[in-house]
Amino acid sequence: MQGPKGPPNIPGSVATPEWEKLGPIKCANCDNALFIKMFEMRVMPAILSPTGSAGMAQVEHYVCGACGQETVLSDHMGSPPRAPDDYKGGSGGNGGSTKH
């Protein structure tokens, strides 16, 4: 099953990358690639709120579905992901090379 196709390469449009070409984020503890999204809830007093009203704030956390280790997404955002080892390349690509 293929994912949705992005718009054609029209100047000013944003193309959707092919799912298979995106590198997975894996748990550093057990190498699992499935995570559970959790929220930490915080109370925001009116004096700190930009609206002047008390409220709630949510902080997202991602926990490994296998071992429970928390993964910090910003740790994975610094360098571009590597192509999967079985990636053969496609038209307009680098021929499947993973050399940087």
Biopython code that builds the backbone (N, CA, C, O; Angstrom):
import numpy as np
from Bio.PDB.StructureBuilder import StructureBuilder

atoms = [
    (1, "MET", "N", (0.834, -1.182, 0.000)),
    (1, "MET", "CA", (0.000, 0.000, 0.000)),
    (1, "MET", "C", (0.876, 1.241, 0.000)),
    (1, "MET", "O", (1.778, 1.363, 0.828)),
    (2, "GLN", "N", (0.623, 2.150, -0.908)),
    (2, "GLN", "CA", (1.401, 3.368, -0.991)),
    (2, "GLN", "C", (0.730, 4.476, -0.213)),
    (2, "GLN", "O", (-0.494, 4.512, -0.083)),
    (3, "GLY", "N", (1.556, 5.395, 0.312)),
    (3, "GLY", "CA", (1.040, 6.551, 1.027)),
    (3, "GLY", "C", (0.520, 7.581, 0.034)),
    (3, "GLY", "O", (0.610, 7.379, -1.177)),
    (4, "PRO", "N", (-0.021, 8.678, 0.537)),
    (4, "PRO", "CA", (-0.544, 9.709, -0.347)),
    (4, "PRO", "C", (0.569, 10.332, -1.159)),
    (4, "PRO", "O", (1.693, 10.481, -0.681)),
    (5, "LYS", "N", (0.251, 10.697, -2.395)),
    (5, "LYS", "CA", (1.237, 11.343, -3.254)),
    (5, "LYS", "C", (1.170, 12.837, -3.024)),
    (5, "LYS", "O", (0.092, 13.398, -2.825)),
    (6, "GLY", "N", (2.323, 13.476, -3.053)),
    (6, "GLY", "CA", (2.382, 14.917, -2.856)),
    (6, "GLY", "C", (2.007, 15.646, -4.128)),
    (6, "GLY", "O", (1.829, 15.020, -5.173)),
    (7, "PRO", "N", (1.884, 16.965, -4.055)),
    (7, "PRO", "CA", (1.549, 17.746, -5.235)),
    (7, "PRO", "C", (2.701, 17.699, -6.226)),
    (7, "PRO", "O", (3.834, 17.414, -5.836)),
    (8, "PRO", "N", (2.436, 17.970, -7.493)),
    (8, "PRO", "CA", (3.526, 17.991, -8.468)),
    (8, "PRO", "C", (4.535, 19.069, -8.089)),
    (8, "PRO", "O", (4.223, 19.974, -7.315)),
    (9, "ASN", "N", (5.731, 18.972, -8.629)),
    (9, "ASN", "CA", (6.774, 19.937, -8.297)),
    (9, "ASN", "C", (6.508, 21.270, -8.974)),
    (9, "ASN", "O", (7.128, 21.606, -9.983)),
    (10, "ILE", "N", (5.602, 22.002, -8.420)),
    (10, "ILE", "CA", (5.240, 23.324, -8.907)),
    (10, "ILE", "C", (5.932, 24.320, -7.996)),
    (10, "ILE", "O", (5.884, 24.167, -6.776)),
    (11, "PRO", "N", (6.583, 25.352, -8.566)),
    (11, "PRO", "CA", (7.247, 26.333, -7.708)),
    (11, "PRO", "C", (6.281, 26.848, -6.642)),
    (11, "PRO", "O", (5.144, 27.216, -6.938)),
    (12, "GLY", "N", (6.755, 26.867, -5.403)),
    (12, "GLY", "CA", (5.939, 27.341, -4.294)),
    (12, "GLY", "C", (5.153, 26.246, -3.597)),
    (12, "GLY", "O", (4.569, 26.490, -2.542)),
    (13, "SER", "N", (5.122, 25.021, -4.171)),
    (13, "SER", "CA", (4.389, 23.932, -3.528)),
    (13, "SER", "C", (5.356, 23.106, -2.683)),
    (13, "SER", "O", (6.572, 23.168, -2.867)),
    (14, "VAL", "N", (4.804, 22.349, -1.774)),
    (14, "VAL", "CA", (5.606, 21.481, -0.907)),
    (14, "VAL", "C", (5.304, 20.036, -1.297)),
    (14, "VAL", "O", (4.154, 19.602, -1.235)),
    (15, "ALA", "N", (6.334, 19.291, -1.700)),
    (15, "ALA", "CA", (6.145, 17.892, -2.090)),
    (15, "ALA", "C", (6.179, 17.009, -0.843)),
    (15, "ALA", "O", (6.911, 17.290, 0.106)),
    (16, "THR", "N", (5.391, 15.955, -0.852)),
    (16, "THR", "CA", (5.377, 14.993, 0.234)),
    (16, "THR", "C", (6.389, 13.894, -0.081)),
    (16, "THR", "O", (6.297, 13.266, -1.136)),
    (17, "PRO", "N", (7.363, 13.643, 0.818)),
    (17, "PRO", "CA", (8.362, 12.604, 0.525)),
    (17, "PRO", "C", (7.740, 11.215, 0.572)),
    (17, "PRO", "O", (6.725, 10.990, 1.232)),
    (18, "GLU", "N", (8.367, 10.295, -0.138)),
    (18, "GLU", "CA", (7.902, 8.912, -0.121)),
    (18, "GLU", "C", (8.248, 8.305, 1.238)),
    (18, "GLU", "O", (9.378, 8.427, 1.709)),
    (19, "TRP", "N", (7.263, 7.648, 1.867)),
    (19, "TRP", "CA", (7.399, 7.093, 3.210)),
    (19, "TRP", "C", (8.613, 6.184, 3.338)),
    (19, "TRP", "O", (9.318, 6.225, 4.347)),
    (20, "GLU", "N", (8.862, 5.354, 2.310)),
    (20, "GLU", "CA", (9.949, 4.373, 2.361)),
    (20, "GLU", "C", (11.318, 5.040, 2.413)),
    (20, "GLU", "O", (12.281, 4.419, 2.861)),
    (21, "LYS", "N", (11.426, 6.278, 1.970)),
    (21, "LYS", "CA", (12.714, 6.968, 1.939)),
    (21, "LYS", "C", (13.027, 7.690, 3.248)),
    (21, "LYS", "O", (14.134, 8.199, 3.423)),
    (22, "LEU", "N", (12.067, 7.739, 4.163)),
    (22, "LEU", "CA", (12.283, 8.422, 5.434)),
    (22, "LEU", "C", (12.936, 7.468, 6.428)),
    (22, "LEU", "O", (12.511, 6.321, 6.562)),
    (23, "GLY", "N", (13.965, 7.938, 7.123)),
    (23, "GLY", "CA", (14.658, 7.108, 8.098)),
    (23, "GLY", "C", (13.873, 7.005, 9.393)),
    (23, "GLY", "O", (13.370, 8.018, 9.880)),
    (24, "PRO", "N", (13.749, 5.811, 9.969)),
    (24, "PRO", "CA", (12.994, 5.654, 11.212)),
    (24, "PRO", "C", (13.781, 6.154, 12.418)),
    (24, "PRO", "O", (15.012, 6.156, 12.413)),
    (25, "ILE", "N", (13.063, 6.574, 13.439)),
    (25, "ILE", "CA", (13.668, 6.890, 14.726)),
    (25, "ILE", "C", (13.490, 5.644, 15.578)),
    (25, "ILE", "O", (12.387, 5.108, 15.680)),
    (26, "LYS", "N", (14.574, 5.185, 16.188)),
    (26, "LYS", "CA", (14.520, 3.958, 16.988)),
    (26, "LYS", "C", (14.931, 4.243, 18.420)),
    (26, "LYS", "O", (15.694, 5.168, 18.699)),
    (27, "CYS", "N", (14.406, 3.427, 19.315)),
    (27, "CYS", "CA", (14.737, 3.527, 20.732)),
    (27, "CYS", "C", (16.224, 3.229, 20.928)),
    (27, "CYS", "O", (16.735, 2.228, 20.427)),
    (28, "ALA", "N", (16.905, 4.097, 21.654)),
    (28, "ALA", "CA", (18.329, 3.896, 21.911)),
    (28, "ALA", "C", (18.566, 2.706, 22.841)),
    (28, "ALA", "O", (19.660, 2.143, 22.866)),
    (29, "ASN", "N", (17.551, 2.330, 23.595)),
    (29, "ASN", "CA", (17.697, 1.252, 24.561)),
    (29, "ASN", "C", (17.470, -0.129, 23.939)),
    (29, "ASN", "O", (18.219, -1.063, 24.222)),
    (30, "CYS", "N", (16.425, -0.266, 23.081)),
    (30, "CYS", "CA", (16.077, -1.608, 22.581)),
    (30, "CYS", "C", (15.909, -1.686, 21.064)),
    (30, "CYS", "O", (15.574, -2.754, 20.551)),
    (31, "ASP", "N", (16.127, -0.599, 20.333)),
    (31, "ASP", "CA", (16.068, -0.560, 18.866)),
    (31, "ASP", "C", (14.643, -0.699, 18.317)),
    (31, "ASP", "O", (14.478, -0.943, 17.122)),
    (32, "ASN", "N", (13.623, -0.554, 19.143)),
    (32, "ASN", "CA", (12.230, -0.599, 18.705)),
    (32, "ASN", "C", (11.897, 0.711, 17.991)),
    (32, "ASN", "O", (12.441, 1.758, 18.339)),
    (33, "ALA", "N", (11.014, 0.662, 17.004)),
    (33, "ALA", "CA", (10.659, 1.861, 16.243)),
    (33, "ALA", "C", (9.223, 2.315, 16.483)),
    (33, "ALA", "O", (8.733, 3.176, 15.751)),
    (34, "LEU", "N", (8.533, 1.770, 17.478)),
    (34, "LEU", "CA", (7.159, 2.174, 17.781)),
    (34, "LEU", "C", (7.117, 2.878, 19.131)),
    (34, "LEU", "O", (7.657, 2.385, 20.121)),
    (35, "PHE", "N", (6.462, 4.047, 19.155)),
    (35, "PHE", "CA", (6.426, 4.864, 20.358)),
    (35, "PHE", "C", (4.995, 5.195, 20.747)),
    (35, "PHE", "O", (4.089, 5.175, 19.913)),
    (36, "ILE", "N", (4.806, 5.495, 22.014)),
    (36, "ILE", "CA", (3.514, 5.901, 22.553)),
    (36, "ILE", "C", (3.624, 7.382, 22.890)),
    (36, "ILE", "O", (4.545, 7.796, 23.594)),
    (37, "LYS", "N", (2.679, 8.182, 22.385)),
    (37, "LYS", "CA", (2.672, 9.615, 22.677)),
    (37, "LYS", "C", (1.996, 9.820, 24.032)),
    (37, "LYS", "O", (0.886, 9.341, 24.264)),
    (38, "MET", "N", (2.685, 10.543, 24.924)),
    (38, "MET", "CA", (2.152, 10.827, 26.256)),
    (38, "MET", "C", (2.252, 12.329, 26.484)),
    (38, "MET", "O", (3.031, 13.021, 25.828)),
    (39, "PHE", "N", (1.455, 12.820, 27.418)),
    (39, "PHE", "CA", (1.459, 14.239, 27.729)),
    (39, "PHE", "C", (1.731, 14.464, 29.208)),
    (39, "PHE", "O", (1.196, 13.761, 30.065)),
    (40, "GLU", "N", (2.565, 15.450, 29.492)),
    (40, "GLU", "CA", (2.751, 15.942, 30.852)),
    (40, "GLU", "C", (1.886, 17.193, 30.948)),
    (40, "GLU", "O", (2.008, 18.097, 30.121)),
    (41, "MET", "N", (1.031, 17.250, 31.931)),
    (41, "MET", "CA", (0.122, 18.383, 32.088)),
    (41, "MET", "C", (0.677, 19.336, 33.140)),
    (41, "MET", "O", (1.131, 18.912, 34.203)),
    (42, "ARG", "N", (0.634, 20.616, 32.832)),
    (42, "ARG", "CA", (1.095, 21.649, 33.753)),
    (42, "ARG", "C", (-0.015, 22.678, 33.947)),
    (42, "ARG", "O", (-0.736, 23.009, 33.005)),
    (43, "VAL", "N", (-0.147, 23.178, 35.164)),
    (43, "VAL", "CA", (-1.100, 24.242, 35.460)),
    (43, "VAL", "C", (-0.397, 25.573, 35.199)),
    (43, "VAL", "O", (0.719, 25.796, 35.668)),
    (44, "MET", "N", (-1.060, 26.454, 34.447)),
    (44, "MET", "CA", (-0.498, 27.762, 34.167)),
    (44, "MET", "C", (-1.296, 28.806, 34.946)),
    (44, "MET", "O", (-2.469, 29.032, 34.649)),
    (45, "PRO", "N", (-0.673, 29.447, 35.943)),
    (45, "PRO", "CA", (-1.393, 30.467, 36.689)),
    (45, "PRO", "C", (-1.661, 31.694, 35.811)),
    (45, "PRO", "O", (-0.935, 31.955, 34.852)),
    (46, "ALA", "N", (-2.697, 32.426, 36.148)),
    (46, "ALA", "CA", (-3.101, 33.583, 35.352)),
    (46, "ALA", "C", (-1.972, 34.591, 35.183)),
    (46, "ALA", "O", (-1.858, 35.222, 34.131)),
    (47, "ILE", "N", (-1.144, 34.748, 36.194)),
    (47, "ILE", "CA", (-0.068, 35.745, 36.134)),
    (47, "ILE", "C", (0.992, 35.397, 35.077)),
    (47, "ILE", "O", (1.675, 36.288, 34.573)),
    (48, "LEU", "N", (1.132, 34.115, 34.742)),
    (48, "LEU", "CA", (2.104, 33.680, 33.725)),
    (48, "LEU", "C", (1.488, 33.505, 32.345)),
    (48, "LEU", "O", (2.209, 33.366, 31.357)),
    (49, "SER", "N", (0.173, 33.509, 32.269)),
    (49, "SER", "CA", (-0.533, 33.243, 31.020)),
    (49, "SER", "C", (-0.511, 34.463, 30.104)),
    (49, "SER", "O", (-0.682, 35.588, 30.573)),
    (50, "PRO", "N", (-0.302, 34.254, 28.798)),
    (50, "PRO", "CA", (-0.329, 35.388, 27.870)),
    (50, "PRO", "C", (-1.721, 36.028, 27.756)),
    (50, "PRO", "O", (-1.846, 37.187, 27.360)),
    (51, "THR", "N", (-2.756, 35.271, 28.105)),
    (51, "THR", "CA", (-4.122, 35.800, 28.026)),
    (51, "THR", "C", (-4.591, 36.394, 29.342)),
    (51, "THR", "O", (-5.635, 37.045, 29.378)),
    (52, "GLY", "N", (-3.844, 36.188, 30.433)),
    (52, "GLY", "CA", (-4.252, 36.680, 31.732)),
    (52, "GLY", "C", (-5.226, 35.756, 32.445)),
    (52, "GLY", "O", (-5.698, 36.081, 33.535)),
    (53, "SER", "N", (-5.536, 34.609, 31.849)),
    (53, "SER", "CA", (-6.445, 33.633, 32.456)),
    (53, "SER", "C", (-5.663, 32.367, 32.805)),
    (53, "SER", "O", (-4.760, 31.964, 32.071)),
    (54, "ALA", "N", (-6.016, 31.751, 33.923)),
    (54, "ALA", "CA", (-5.383, 30.490, 34.306)),
    (54, "ALA", "C", (-5.721, 29.421, 33.278)),
    (54, "ALA", "O", (-6.776, 29.468, 32.645)),
    (55, "GLY", "N", (-4.836, 28.474, 33.119)),
    (55, "GLY", "CA", (-5.087, 27.424, 32.131)),
    (55, "GLY", "C", (-4.177, 26.235, 32.329)),
    (55, "GLY", "O", (-3.517, 26.091, 33.358)),
    (56, "MET", "N", (-4.158, 25.378, 31.307)),
    (56, "MET", "CA", (-3.336, 24.170, 31.327)),
    (56, "MET", "C", (-2.360, 24.233, 30.147)),
    (56, "MET", "O", (-2.657, 24.818, 29.106)),
    (57, "ALA", "N", (-1.214, 23.628, 30.333)),
    (57, "ALA", "CA", (-0.238, 23.492, 29.255)),
    (57, "ALA", "C", (0.123, 22.021, 29.135)),
    (57, "ALA", "O", (0.234, 21.317, 30.139)),
    (58, "GLN", "N", (0.305, 21.556, 27.894)),
    (58, "GLN", "CA", (0.670, 20.164, 27.643)),
    (58, "GLN", "C", (2.088, 20.104, 27.088)),
    (58, "GLN", "O", (2.466, 20.905, 26.233)),
    (59, "VAL", "N", (2.862, 19.155, 27.578)),
    (59, "VAL", "CA", (4.204, 18.893, 27.064)),
    (59, "VAL", "C", (4.188, 17.467, 26.533)),
    (59, "VAL", "O", (3.899, 16.528, 27.274)),
    (60, "GLU", "N", (4.504, 17.301, 25.225)),
    (60, "GLU", "CA", (4.498, 15.969, 24.613)),
    (60, "GLU", "C", (5.751, 15.186, 24.997)),
    (60, "GLU", "O", (6.849, 15.738, 25.078)),
    (61, "HIS", "N", (5.565, 13.908, 25.228)),
    (61, "HIS", "CA", (6.668, 12.981, 25.474)),
    (61, "HIS", "C", (6.412, 11.735, 24.627)),
    (61, "HIS", "O", (5.261, 11.356, 24.409)),
    (62, "TYR", "N", (7.485, 11.097, 24.148)),
    (62, "TYR", "CA", (7.373, 9.859, 23.374)),
    (62, "TYR", "C", (8.106, 8.755, 24.122)),
    (62, "TYR", "O", (9.299, 8.867, 24.402)),
    (63, "VAL", "N", (7.378, 7.683, 24.443)),
    (63, "VAL", "CA", (7.901, 6.574, 25.224)),
    (63, "VAL", "C", (7.917, 5.324, 24.342)),
    (63, "VAL", "O", (6.947, 5.049, 23.635)),
    (64, "CYS", "N", (9.007, 4.573, 24.383)),
    (64, "CYS", "CA", (9.132, 3.345, 23.598)),
    (64, "CYS", "C", (8.004, 2.389, 23.969)),
    (64, "CYS", "O", (7.730, 2.165, 25.148)),
    (65, "GLY", "N", (7.356, 1.832, 22.957)),
    (65, "GLY", "CA", (6.269, 0.899, 23.184)),
    (65, "GLY", "C", (6.730, -0.450, 23.707)),
    (65, "GLY", "O", (5.914, -1.228, 24.201)),
    (66, "ALA", "N", (8.029, -0.746, 23.609)),
    (66, "ALA", "CA", (8.536, -2.043, 24.062)),
    (66, "ALA", "C", (9.148, -1.973, 25.459)),
    (66, "ALA", "O", (8.831, -2.796, 26.318)),
    (67, "CYS", "N", (10.025, -0.990, 25.689)),
    (67, "CYS", "CA", (10.756, -0.975, 26.965)),
    (67, "CYS", "C", (10.384, 0.196, 27.870)),
    (67, "CYS", "O", (10.766, 0.198, 29.041)),
    (68, "GLY", "N", (9.659, 1.184, 27.372)),
    (68, "GLY", "CA", (9.242, 2.313, 28.201)),
    (68, "GLY", "C", (10.243, 3.448, 28.298)),
    (68, "GLY", "O", (9.996, 4.422, 29.009)),
    (69, "GLN", "N", (11.365, 3.349, 27.603)),
    (69, "GLN", "CA", (12.383, 4.402, 27.606)),
    (69, "GLN", "C", (11.847, 5.634, 26.889)),
    (69, "GLN", "O", (11.292, 5.513, 25.797)),
    (70, "GLU", "N", (12.003, 6.830, 27.487)),
    (70, "GLU", "CA", (11.564, 8.060, 26.825)),
    (70, "GLU", "C", (12.577, 8.443, 25.758)),
    (70, "GLU", "O", (13.784, 8.338, 25.974)),
    (71, "THR", "N", (12.082, 8.891, 24.601)),
    (71, "THR", "CA", (12.933, 9.349, 23.510)),
    (71, "THR", "C", (12.696, 10.833, 23.320)),
    (71, "THR", "O", (11.552, 11.275, 23.211)),
    (72, "VAL", "N", (13.772, 11.606, 23.281)),
    (72, "VAL", "CA", (13.687, 13.041, 23.063)),
    (72, "VAL", "C", (13.854, 13.277, 21.568)),
    (72, "VAL", "O", (14.925, 13.030, 21.013)),
    (73, "LEU", "N", (12.792, 13.758, 20.913)),
    (73, "LEU", "CA", (12.826, 13.917, 19.461)),
    (73, "LEU", "C", (13.888, 14.893, 18.996)),
    (73, "LEU", "O", (14.462, 14.702, 17.924)),
    (74, "SER", "N", (14.166, 15.925, 19.763)),
    (74, "SER", "CA", (15.170, 16.902, 19.339)),
    (74, "SER", "C", (16.552, 16.271, 19.201)),
    (74, "SER", "O", (17.397, 16.799, 18.478)),
    (75, "ASP", "N", (16.798, 15.154, 19.880)),
    (75, "ASP", "CA", (18.073, 14.451, 19.728)),
    (75, "ASP", "C", (18.228, 13.861, 18.336)),
    (75, "ASP", "O", (19.347, 13.581, 17.906)),
    (76, "HIS", "N", (17.118, 13.668, 17.621)),
    (76, "HIS", "CA", (17.143, 13.036, 16.301)),
    (76, "HIS", "C", (17.001, 14.046, 15.162)),
    (76, "HIS", "O", (16.979, 13.652, 13.996)),
    (77, "MET", "N", (16.908, 15.319, 15.471)),
    (77, "MET", "CA", (16.648, 16.320, 14.452)),
    (77, "MET", "C", (17.906, 16.993, 13.909)),
    (77, "MET", "O", (17.815, 17.756, 12.948)),
    (78, "GLY", "N", (19.068, 16.737, 14.487)),
    (78, "GLY", "CA", (20.282, 17.443, 14.100)),
    (78, "GLY", "C", (20.831, 17.087, 12.738)),
    (78, "GLY", "O", (21.272, 17.979, 12.014)),
    (79, "SER", "N", (20.823, 15.829, 12.360)),
    (79, "SER", "CA", (21.389, 15.428, 11.075)),
    (79, "SER", "C", (20.326, 14.700, 10.267)),
    (79, "SER", "O", (19.422, 14.087, 10.835)),
    (80, "PRO", "N", (20.431, 14.766, 8.933)),
    (80, "PRO", "CA", (19.426, 14.088, 8.120)),
    (80, "PRO", "C", (19.492, 12.582, 8.307)),
    (80, "PRO", "O", (20.576, 12.036, 8.511)),
    (81, "PRO", "N", (18.354, 11.898, 8.241)),
    (81, "PRO", "CA", (18.353, 10.448, 8.423)),
    (81, "PRO", "C", (19.046, 9.743, 7.271)),
    (81, "PRO", "O", (19.057, 10.232, 6.142)),
    (82, "ARG", "N", (19.617, 8.601, 7.568)),
    (82, "ARG", "CA", (20.286, 7.766, 6.572)),
    (82, "ARG", "C", (19.241, 6.946, 5.835)),
    (82, "ARG", "O", (18.241, 6.533, 6.422)),
    (83, "ALA", "N", (19.470, 6.713, 4.560)),
    (83, "ALA", "CA", (18.555, 5.880, 3.785)),
    (83, "ALA", "C", (18.580, 4.457, 4.337)),
    (83, "ALA", "O", (19.628, 3.999, 4.794)),
    (84, "PRO", "N", (17.453, 3.748, 4.306)),
    (84, "PRO", "CA", (17.444, 2.351, 4.762)),
    (84, "PRO", "C", (18.465, 1.522, 3.999)),
    (84, "PRO", "O", (18.754, 1.803, 2.836)),
    (85, "ASP", "N", (19.015, 0.497, 4.654)),
    (85, "ASP", "CA", (20.051, -0.338, 4.041)),
    (85, "ASP", "C", (19.584, -1.009, 2.759)),
    (85, "ASP", "O", (20.396, -1.278, 1.874)),
    (86, "ASP", "N", (18.281, -1.284, 2.643)),
    (86, "ASP", "CA", (17.790, -1.974, 1.450)),
    (86, "ASP", "C", (17.262, -1.000, 0.388)),
    (86, "ASP", "O", (16.630, -1.430, -0.577)),
    (87, "TYR", "N", (17.514, 0.301, 0.553)),
    (87, "TYR", "CA", (17.042, 1.285, -0.426)),
    (87, "TYR", "C", (17.846, 1.176, -1.714)),
    (87, "TYR", "O", (19.075, 1.238, -1.689)),
    (88, "LYS", "N", (17.156, 1.015, -2.837)),
    (88, "LYS", "CA", (17.811, 0.815, -4.130)),
    (88, "LYS", "C", (17.939, 2.113, -4.922)),
    (88, "LYS", "O", (18.577, 2.134, -5.974)),
    (89, "GLY", "N", (17.350, 3.172, -4.436)),
    (89, "GLY", "CA", (17.415, 4.442, -5.168)),
    (89, "GLY", "C", (16.258, 4.557, -6.127)),
    (89, "GLY", "O", (15.512, 3.602, -6.342)),
    (90, "GLY", "N", (16.119, 5.706, -6.688)),
    (90, "GLY", "CA", (15.026, 5.941, -7.622)),
    (90, "GLY", "C", (15.433, 7.018, -8.602)),
    (90, "GLY", "O", (16.573, 7.483, -8.588)),
    (91, "SER", "N", (14.516, 7.408, -9.440)),
    (91, "SER", "CA", (14.844, 8.428, -10.421)),
    (91, "SER", "C", (15.113, 9.740, -9.719)),
    (91, "SER", "O", (14.378, 10.141, -8.816)),
    (92, "GLY", "N", (16.175, 10.404, -10.141)),
    (92, "GLY", "CA", (16.528, 11.689, -9.579)),
    (92, "GLY", "C", (17.266, 11.601, -8.255)),
    (92, "GLY", "O", (17.611, 12.636, -7.685)),
    (93, "GLY", "N", (17.517, 10.421, -7.754)),
    (93, "GLY", "CA", (18.196, 10.269, -6.469)),
    (93, "GLY", "C", (19.689, 10.126, -6.654)),
    (93, "GLY", "O", (20.232, 10.464, -7.706)),
    (94, "ASN", "N", (20.345, 9.626, -5.631)),
    (94, "ASN", "CA", (21.778, 9.431, -5.699)),
    (94, "ASN", "C", (22.139, 7.980, -5.973)),
    (94, "ASN", "O", (23.247, 7.541, -5.663)),
    (95, "GLY", "N", (21.205, 7.236, -6.554)),
    (95, "GLY", "CA", (21.476, 5.852, -6.915)),
    (95, "GLY", "C", (21.503, 4.908, -5.735)),
    (95, "GLY", "O", (22.029, 3.800, -5.836)),
    (96, "GLY", "N", (20.934, 5.340, -4.598)),
    (96, "GLY", "CA", (20.895, 4.463, -3.435)),
    (96, "GLY", "C", (22.140, 4.554, -2.583)),
    (96, "GLY", "O", (22.268, 3.829, -1.596)),
    (97, "SER", "N", (23.059, 5.431, -2.946)),
    (97, "SER", "CA", (24.276, 5.566, -2.163)),
    (97, "SER", "C", (23.957, 6.156, -0.806)),
    (97, "SER", "O", (23.147, 7.077, -0.702)),
    (98, "THR", "N", (24.578, 5.641, 0.220)),
    (98, "THR", "CA", (24.383, 6.199, 1.563)),
    (98, "THR", "C", (25.632, 6.936, 1.997)),
    (98, "THR", "O", (25.749, 7.298, 3.168)),
    (99, "LYS", "N", (26.589, 7.175, 1.075)),
    (99, "LYS", "CA", (27.801, 7.924, 1.407)),
    (99, "LYS", "C", (27.443, 9.379, 1.594)),
    (99, "LYS", "O", (26.595, 9.912, 0.879)),
    (100, "HIS", "N", (28.085, 10.027, 2.554)),
    (100, "HIS", "CA", (27.850, 11.440, 2.806)),
    (100, "HIS", "C", (29.110, 12.215, 2.576)),
    (100, "HIS", "O", (29.122, 13.436, 2.736)),
]
sb = StructureBuilder()
sb.init_structure("model")
sb.init_model(0)
sb.init_chain("A")
sb.init_seg("    ")
for serial, (resi, resn, name, xyz) in enumerate(atoms, 1):
    if name == "N":
        sb.init_residue(resn, " ", resi, " ")
    sb.init_atom(name, np.array(xyz, "f"), 0.0, 1.0, " ", f" {name:<3s}", serial, name[0])
structure = sb.get_structure()
